Amino acid sequence: MAEEVFMDIPQVERMAKAFNTFGETLDAVSRVLQGIVMTLRVSAFLTLGGGAAAAVWLDRIQKNMKRMADKMRELSGDVNDAIRAYRDGDLSGSRRFV
């Protein structure tokens, strides 16, 4: 027996917006970390290598932040695509069962 699919569109739109906002926040954190890494690399000579070690550690964190920011924006786009498909009735899939 077929089950009805229901989507609370306003709630899902808020979820997509939250993913996008989280992605923007992670991107801002990534940019700040990138600036800190650059500062630590420049000051590595003065800190006798301690700054360079911290820069390497923070650089790995920064790359992960950037990757997660991209993933959050991708999820936001995927959720928006799902909303569009639900709202439009996804006629391309329903034609198979005519």
Buried (B, 14 or more C-beta within 10 A) or exposed (E): EEEEEEEEEEEBBEBBEBBBEBBBEBBEBBBEBBEBBEEBBEBBEEEEEEBBEBBEEBBEBBBEBBEBBBBBBEBBBEBBEBBEBBEEEEEEEEEEEE
